[in-house]
Amino acid sequence: MTRLRTLTLLIVVAHWIVAIWHLFLAASVLPAPNNSVSWLAVVLLTLLHGGVSIALWKISDKLIGLVSIIFFLAALSADLYDLNPAHSDL
């Protein structure tokens, strides 16, 4: 594994830690009854980050760069919309 792939792998692991921490942080701030962490979300986040880590070893640099960009943009845009209809008048 090259230095760049090793660095990228460390970034993926750091992102996984921040994403899991964000789930617990968001659960502590949300009003009841939604103030608990969904273990399905934890499992899905772990599987997705694991998939990207495996892809780092198996796929060419250009393709994994594209996959990583798509993955991180999807993660950044995941919380942009509030689906609660009570806030639709804002």
Beta strands, then each sheet from edge to edge (+ up, - down):
end
